[in-house]
Amino acid sequence: MTFRFDPPKLVDNDYKLSQSVKSRNLFKPDGLITRQDRETRNCHKSYIIWLTGLSGSGKSTIARELERVLFEKNYQVMILDGDIVRFGLNSDLGFSLEDRQENIRRIGEAAKLLMEAGNITICAFISPYNNDRDKIRKIVPDGDFIETFIDCPLEECERRDPKGLYKKARSGLIKNFTGIDDPFELPEKPEIKVNTQELSVEKSVDKILTYLSEQNYFQQPNESRELSLK
Amino acid sequence: MTFRFDPPKLVDNDYKLSQSVKSRNLFKPDGLITRQDRETRNCHKSYIIWLTGLSGSGKSTIARELERVLFEKNYQVMILDGDIVRFGLNSDLGFSLEDRQENIRRIGEAAKLLMEAGNITICAFISPYNNDRDKIRKIVPDGDFIETFIDCPLEECERRDPKGLYKKARSGLIKNFTGIDDPFELPEKPEIKVNTQELSVEKSVDKILTYLSEQNYFQQPNESRELSLK
């Protein structure tokens, strides 16, 4: 054949690749590459970091800084936020209660796909209802959904009002706005809680990274893999 | 702070990373990591390879073998097929004409997200209508949607009938089955056409790889990046 690869200039870790192929042959005769194969090859685990909080609490800012830090450390990392999905995957959805629930459901499924593709997937959505967040937690394996409550008092969010949305909500131009005329249900047992009235963006990101480190999310995936093969 | 990274054991290509960061500062003051940043870091381009064809034509088999080959060459690659999305993202959809169109639309958007995350994204769906496929082509930049017609005569697909679906369709147990009582619209200008009655799985994959190679899809992304920065 005439085709020529320009293979990516990554470390060609024969040992790891052969391990991966070997276990695939053992357990998956159909040859499908699994999430575990991807994690082993990428040399890091994949999971979902779900930022929830009021509009203006700092979710998107923290998500972007967290993405930047992880990307520059060579992690596969992807962000999902409202701007990305509202114009694409969920462009058919409005803002009724039903549509907002479907919005979060689909985002959860998209995040799961990105996670299965090997990404640390950072989601930044108000996602005000415990039920919606819990549903996403339930579709992924234990420990893969890291609920991160971006905690900031309504008064402070309204003072910041970066998009002018609180002003519109107060004047009645926007209905069912979380915090004004629609509830934000406080996360019951979030894995991480970040108070952005007290912490800077950098310190907020540090707090998330500290949790990930302490809970071994930065551990090499092949360490536990080798154990599971014994 | 107390957190400790176990960074992925990839080549830490300072030059490329600094290039990436530099251009990000130039063009994207908000710090968002772009698809181009990911491609440069992964050392390969991302795009969608969309396999379309009758049930039993060999789409999934070819998709999996193509995924395996690319994965073992160290590419970031992800597969989307019916089993993956019907139980997740599109679990709310049935098989009405409207739902099947929405099924393909969402898959296209999910594929776009995976592509933007840096993956060569392989989609294997009957996707019988030109209009549905063309809509996906239009939501991504030129050249990023590689329509691959998995061509196999209906008689041969029905003879193979790996899932017993043609039998059910012929007996009336399944309605609106593509090829039986619902049309398959032949792709008008597919980038690649693979005849699986003539070619083995390996030769079919080779044909796709040959196209990708000849059209420079395996070229290092930073080559064109450097040009565009001049």
Interface residues (C-beta under 8 A of the other chain):
Chain A: M1 T2 F3 R4 F5 D6 P7 P8 K9 L10 V11 D12 N13 L17 V21 D30 G31 L32 I33 D37 R38 R41 N42 C43 H44 R64 E65 E67 R68 F71 E72 K73 N74 Y75 Q76 V77 M78 I79 L80 I84 G88 L89 D92 E102 R106 E109 A110 K112 L113 L114 E116 A117 G118 N119 I139 D206 L209 T210 L212 S213 E214 F218 Q219 Q220
Chain B: M1 T2 F3 R4 F5 D6 P7 P8 K9 L10 V11 D12 N13 L17 V21 D30 G31 L32 I33 D37 R38 R41 N42 C43 H44 R64 E65 E67 R68 F71 E72 K73 N74 Y75 Q76 V77 M78 I79 L80 I84 G88 L89 D92 E102 R106 E109 A110 K112 L113 L114 E116 A117 G118 N119 I139 D206 L209 T210 L212 S213 E214 F218 Q219 Q220
